[in-house]
């Protein structure tokens, strides 16, 4: 009768450095992962959005096409021309329509600060875009003795009428009204998702008077 047989011995690992190496690699990987998370930019809160530059420019262009200010003007125009002490004179009453708006031909400047949630838009100032003469009546016309009315005088009268309609429209605030309308509409369209909108206008170019 034989006694219990001894259990076979388990072989010892032949490469003890392999386990240590795997442990070190795991620690290094975890360290790099933690460092990468600390250096990565903080994730935006869920639900926040950013307005891209192209989107803002598209909305600015749409507003420039839509926004215009129009006023009907009635004014008196006096035309006089003297040649060799002979004066011809015409008194006219004109009714016209003056349209003002923003022409983006000079370009618009758009700046977006996502950190401050602020949009700054700089536009060219509104200007008179068109003048339409609705009615033109002559109440008094006197030709000079040797200075009669000619076709060139009719052209000069129409130029003077249009220029006076432009001046009167500006005095009535049609240009400023177009600026204010553009500012209000842009602030409404762009002031979303917590953005603050600043709309400014460049200074108008000073046109020198003819010398």
C-alpha positions in Angstrom: 0.0 0.0 0.0 1.4 3.2 -1.1 0.9 6.6 0.5 -0.4 9.7 -1.2 1.7 10.9 -4.0 3.2 14.4 -3.7 1.6 17.0 -6.1 3.7 18.1 -9.0 5.5 21.3 -8.4 4.3 24.4 -10.5 7.0 25.8 -12.7 8.3 29.2 -11.6 8.0 32.1 -14.2 11.1 32.3 -16.3 10.8 36.0 -17.1 10.1 38.0 -13.9 11.2 41.2 -15.6 8.3 40.9 -18.1 5.6 41.6 -15.5 7.5 44.5 -14.1 7.9 46.0 -17.6 4.2 45.7 -18.3 3.5 47.5 -15.0 5.8 50.3 -15.8 4.3 50.7 -19.3 0.8 50.8 -17.8 1.8 53.5 -15.4 3.4 55.6 -18.2 0.3 55.2 -20.4 -1.9 56.3 -17.5 0.3 59.3 -16.9 0.3 60.4 -20.5 -3.5 60.0 -20.7 -3.9 62.1 -17.5 -1.6 64.8 -18.9 -3.4 64.9 -22.2 -6.7 65.4 -20.4 -5.3 68.3 -18.4 -3.8 70.1 -21.4 -6.9 69.6 -23.6 -9.2 72.6 -24.0 -12.2 72.4 -21.7 -15.2 71.0 -23.4 -18.0 73.5 -24.1 -21.1 73.2 -22.0 -23.7 71.2 -23.6 -26.1 73.2 -25.7 -23.8 76.2 -26.5 -23.1 77.1 -30.1 -20.7 79.3 -31.9 -21.5 81.6 -34.8 -19.1 81.3 -37.6 -17.6 84.2 -39.5 -19.3 83.1 -42.7 -22.7 82.9 -41.1 -22.4 86.4 -39.7 -21.3 87.8 -43.0 -24.2 86.2 -44.8 -26.7 87.7 -42.3 -25.0 91.1 -42.7 -25.4 90.9 -46.5 -29.0 89.9 -46.2 -29.7 92.8 -43.9 -27.9 95.2 -46.3 -30.2 94.0 -49.1 -33.4 94.2 -47.0 -32.9 97.4 -45.0 -33.7 100.6 -46.7 -35.3 103.9 -45.8 -37.6 105.7 -48.1 -39.3 109.1 -47.9 -41.4 111.3 -50.1 -40.2 114.8 -50.5 -41.9 117.9 -51.9 -39.7 120.9 -52.6 -39.4 124.2 -54.6 -36.6 124.5 -57.0 -35.4 127.8 -58.6 -33.3 127.8 -61.7 -31.6 130.9 -63.0 -29.1 131.5 -65.7 -27.6 134.8 -66.8 -25.7 135.5 -70.0 -24.7 139.0 -71.1 -27.0 140.6 -68.5 -29.9 138.6 -69.8 -31.4 136.3 -67.2 -33.8 133.3 -67.6 -35.6 132.0 -64.6 -37.7 129.0 -63.8 -39.7 128.2 -60.6 -40.6 124.5 -60.2 -42.4 122.4 -57.6 -41.1 118.9 -57.4 -42.3 115.8 -55.6 -39.9 112.9 -55.4 -39.1 109.7 -53.6 -35.7 109.3 -51.9 -34.3 105.9 -51.0 -31.4 105.3 -48.7 -29.6 102.1 -47.7 -26.3 100.4 -47.1 -24.0 99.6 -50.0 -21.5 96.8 -49.0 -19.3 97.6 -51.9 -16.9 99.2 -49.4 -16.9 96.0 -47.4 -18.0 95.1 -43.8 -15.7 94.2 -40.9 -16.9 91.3 -38.7 -15.1 90.3 -35.5 -16.2 87.4 -33.3 -15.0 86.9 -29.7 -16.3 83.5 -28.7 -14.8 83.8 -25.2 -16.6 87.1 -24.5 -19.6 86.0 -26.6 -19.4 89.3 -28.4 -19.8 90.2 -32.1 -18.6 93.5 -33.5 -19.8 94.6 -37.0 -18.5 97.7 -38.7 -20.5 98.8 -41.7 -20.1 101.5 -44.3 -22.6 104.3 -43.5 -25.9 104.4 -45.3 -26.2 106.7 -48.3 -28.8 107.8 -50.8 -29.2 104.9 -53.3 -31.8 106.3 -55.5 -34.0 109.3 -56.3 -37.3 109.1 -58.3 -39.0 112.2 -59.5 -42.7 111.6 -59.2 -44.1 115.0 -60.3 -42.5 118.1 -61.6 -44.5 121.2 -62.3 -43.3 124.6 -63.6 -45.1 127.5 -62.1 -43.1 130.3 -63.6 -40.7 130.5 -66.4 -39.2 133.6 -67.9 -36.7 133.6 -70.7 -34.1 136.4 -71.2 -34.3 138.7 -74.1 -31.4 137.0 -75.9 -31.0 134.1 -73.5 -33.9 131.6 -74.3 -34.3 128.2 -72.7 -32.5 125.4 -74.5 -32.3 121.6 -74.1 -29.2 122.0 -72.0 -31.2 124.1 -69.5 -33.7 121.3 -69.2 -30.9 118.9 -68.4 -29.4 121.3 -65.9 -32.9 121.7 -64.2 -33.2 118.0 -63.8 -29.8 117.7 -62.2 -30.6 120.5 -59.8 -33.9 118.9 -58.9 -32.3 115.6 -58.1 -29.5 117.2 -56.1 -32.0 119.2 -54.1 -34.1 116.1 -53.4 -31.0 114.4 -52.1 -30.2 117.3 -49.8 -33.8 117.5 -48.5 -33.9 113.7 -47.9 -30.7 113.9 -45.9 -32.1 116.8 -43.9 -35.2 114.8 -43.1 -33.0 112.0 -41.7 -33.6 109.3 -44.3 -29.9 108.2 -44.2 -29.8 108.1 -40.4 -33.0 106.1 -40.3 -31.4 103.5 -42.6 -28.4 103.2 -40.2 -30.7 102.7 -37.2 -32.8 100.1 -39.0 -29.7 98.2 -40.0 -28.3 98.3 -36.4 -31.6 97.1 -34.9 -32.1 94.3 -37.4 -28.6 93.0 -37.0 -28.7 93.0 -33.3 -32.0 91.0 -33.5 -30.6 88.5 -35.9 -27.2 88.0 -34.3 -27.9 88.4 -30.6 -28.6 84.6 -30.1 -27.0 82.1 -27.8 -25.8 84.8 -25.4 -23.9 86.9 -27.9 -23.8 90.6 -27.5 -23.8 92.6 -30.8 -22.1 95.9 -31.4 -22.9 97.6 -34.7 -20.9 100.7 -35.7 -20.5 102.7 -38.9 -17.5 104.2 -40.5 -17.2 107.9 -40.9 -18.7 109.3 -44.1 -16.2 110.4 -46.6 -16.2 114.2 -47.0 -16.7 115.2 -50.6 -15.0 118.6 -51.3 -17.2 121.3 -52.8 -16.5 122.1 -56.4 -14.1 125.1 -56.6 
